Amino acid sequence: MPEQRFADRVAVRLGDDGVAEVRLSRADKMNALDAAMFDGLLLAGEHLRRMHGLRAVVLHGEGRAFCAGLDMASFGRMAQGQSVGDDLADLVTRTHGLANRAQQVAWQWHELAVPVVAAVHGVAFGGGLQLALGADIRCVAPEARLSVLEMQWGLVPDMAGMALLRELVRADVARELIYSARVVGGEEACRIGLATLLAADPLSRTREFARDVAQRNTDAVCAAKRLLNASPDADAASLLRAESVEQQALIGSPNQREAVAAALAKRPPVFSPPA
C-alpha cells in the first residue's frame, strides 16, 4: 500500500504483512508537537482504526529524535500570556470519548485494537514521552533520553501521562520523575519501567517484534489487548469473566483451529485476515 501523509507531519504505510508504520515527519524540529502534528497524529489514528488487514503498528520518528515534545514556539506564547492555540484553550471538555484532543494523541494508541510498538531514539520529552507511553511496548536506544519534562515549564503531564504512567512505574518513581523533570537514559528507562526493550537499533527491533506479532492469530492478540487494557481498573470477578468470554469466542474459531493445526504440523500458520 502506498504511503499516506496527514497534515504534512505524519506518514502511514501498511505493509503486506499487516504491519503499519507510523512515522513522525518533522525532522527539522525533532518532531516537536505543533498544531499540525496534533492534527496529523489524530488523523493517522483515525485512519488506522478504519484500516482493513491491520495486525500491528510501529510508531517512530524521522531524523535525530522520536519527539522533542511541545514545540518552543508554543512555550514562547505561554511566556507572553498568550494562548497556544484554540485546540488547547479548553482542556476540560471531552472531545474524544474519555479524552480531550491533546490526550487523544497519546491515548489513541492505547485504545487501538492491535498492538503498537514505539521505537525511541534521540529524545522523548514531555508530550513526546507521553506519546510513546501510549504504545503497548517501547524499545529504546541506550543513548536515548526520556523525561516527564512538564514541571520544567510549570506544568503537569496532561496528554494522558498520568493514566499511562501508573501502569508502568511504581507510584513513588512516577512522583520522582514528575516532580524533578529529570532526564533518564535508555538503560534506566528500561530498569524503572518507562521502556520495555533496549536495542542499539530500536526501529529494526520494533519492526522485528511487530512482524512476529503479525504472524500470530490476530483475533487472540486483540482479545489479549482488550483484557490487558481492562485489567488495571477491573475487579477480579469482572476480569475472570472477561477472560472466559474472550476465550470462549476464540476456541474453535477458524483462526484458532489454524493456530493449532500449524503448531502440530510445525509449519507457518495461514490466518484469515483481520476485518
N, C-alpha and C positions, 0 to 999 in steps of 0.2 A: 504494500500500500504506500503511495507517495506521502511524503512528509506534509503535514498541515501546520500552519502558523496561526497564532492567536495574538491579536493586539501588537504584533511585531515584537513580542517579548518571549513567547513560549512556543516551542516546536514539538509536535507529537507525530510519531511514526509507529505503526503497528507492523511487526514482523510476521513472517509466515508461521512462526512457532506460537503465535498468540501473545507474545511479549511486546508491550508498548513501551517505547522510550519517550519520556517527557523531559525536554531539555530547556532549562532557563537560558535565554539567549540575549543577555545584555552584558556581554563580556567586558566592554569598556568601563562599566560601572560595577564590576564584580557581582553582577546580577542583583544589584540592590533593588529593593521594593519601591516602586513608584506607582502612580495610579494605573499606568498601562500594564505594569507587571501584575498588579492585583487583577485587572481585567483579564489578562492572558491566562493566568492560573485558574481563575474561576471558569472561564470558557473552556479551557482544556479539561478541567474536571467534569464539566457537563458533557463534553464530547465523549470522554471515556465511559461515563455512565450509560451512554446510549450505544456504545461500540459493540458490535457482534463479534464473537470469537475471542474476546479478551480473556487472557489467563493470568497475567501478572503485569506489573508495571515497574519500570526502572526510572527513578527520578534523579536527575543530576544537573549540574551547572556547567555552562560553557566557559572556557578560559581559565583564569587563575583561581577561581573560587566557586564554592557551591552557592552561597548567597550571603552578602555582607549585611543584610538587614535593611531597615528603612533607609532610604537614600538621604544624603546630607542636606539636600535642598529642603526636605520636609522638616528636618530638625532646625534649619535656619529660620523657617517660617514660624516654628514654635517659639523660638527665642525672641521673635519680634511680636509675639502675642497674636499671630495670625493663624487662621485655620489651615490645616494641612490638606484640606480638600473636603468637598461636600460629603464624600463617602464616609469620612471619619467624624463628621460633625455630630452625629447621633449614634453613639455606640450601644445604647441601651435597647433600642428597638431591635427585635429579632427579625432578620430578613431572610434567613436560610434555615428554617426549622429551629433547632436549638441555638443556632449561632447568628452572630451578625456577619457582615460582609468580610471584615478582616479575619475573624475567627474561622470562617468557612474556608479561607485559603489554606489553612493547615488541617482543619477538622475533616475536610472532604476526603483526604487520603485515608483517614481512619475509618470513614464510613464506606468507602469504595468496596464493592463486593469482593474483589480479588486482592491478593497480597501486593503491597507496594514496598519496594526496596529502594532506599536512598543511598546514593554514592556521594560521600562528603570529602572534598579536598579543599585545600586553602582554608577559608574561613566559613563558619556558620554562626553568625552573630545575631542576637536579638530575634527579630522576626524570621531571619534565615534559619536559626536553630529551631524555632517553633515549627517552621515548615517541615524540616527534617523529622521532628518528633512525631508528626502526623503519620509518617510511614510505619509499616509493621516492623521493619528492620532497618538499621543504619550501619553501613560499612564505612569506616573512616580510615584515612591515611594516618600514619604515625605522626606526621608533621602538621596535620590539620589542627586548627584552633577553633574551639567552640566556646560560646559564652551566652548565658542568660543576661544580656547586656542592658536590659531596660533601666535598671537602677542607676546606671551611669548618666542617663538622661532624665532622671527624676520620675521614672515611670515604673509600672509593673508589667509583667508579661500579660498580654491581652489578646494574643492570637491563638487561643485555646491552650496556651502553655501550661496553665495551672492544672487543667484537666488531664493533659497528656503526661506531664512530669510525674504525677502521683503514682502512675503505673510503673514507672521506670526506676526511680531512685528512692532511697529512704527519705522519710519526711524531713529529718534533720539535714540531710545532704541537700535536698531541694531548697531548704531555707538558707543554707550557707551559700549556695550558688546564686540565689536570687538577691539576697541582701548584699553580697560582696561584688557581684557582677564580674567576678574574676574569669580569666581565660584558662581553659584546660586544654591539654594536648590530646592527641588521639588515644594514646595508651591509657591515660587516666580516664578519659571518657568511657572507654570500654570497662574499666575496672569499677567505676561507680554506677554504671547503668545507662548513661546518656547514649552510648553507642553499643552495638551488638558485636560487630566483627572489625578486626584490624587487618588492613591489607595495603601493601605498597602501591597497588593499583586498584583503588576501590571500584572504579567503573567496570573493569574486567571481572572483578569478583562478584559484583551485583548482577551483572549480565549472566554469569555462570549460575548463580543461585536462582535467578528468575527463570532461566531455561529449564533448570531441574524441576522447579515448581510447575512449570507449564506442561511437563510430561506426566504429572500426576492427574488423578481424577479430579477435575475442576469442581464437580459437584461436592466432593468431600472437602476440598480445600476451602471453598466458600462457606460450607457448613462450619468448618473449624474456625474460620474467622468470625462468623456470627457468634459462636459460643464464646470465643476468647474476648470479643468486644463486650459481651453481656456479663462476663464473669466478675468484673470489679464491683458492680452495683447489685448483682443478683444475690438473693439468699440461697442457701444450699438447696432447699426444696425446689425452687424455681429453676436453678441451674441443672439439677439432676433430671428434672422433667424435660428441660430443653435438650439435654444430651439424648434422651430417649427418643424424642420427636425427630431430631435430626438423623439419628442412627436408623430408626425405623424406615424413614424415607429413603435412605441410602441402600439398605440391604436388599439385594435382589434387583436393583435398578440396572439398566443396561451398562452404564459405565462401571458400576461396582462389580458386575459379573465379568466384565472385560479385565478389570484390575486383577481379579483372582485368576482368571484363565492365563493371563500373561505371566503372572508370577509363577504359576505352576509349570508353565511351558518354558520359563526362562527366556522370554522374548520381550521386546518392547511392546507396550500396550498401544492400542489404536482406539482412542476415545472419540465419541461423538463430540462435535464442537459445542462449546457453551452457547447459550442463546444470546 
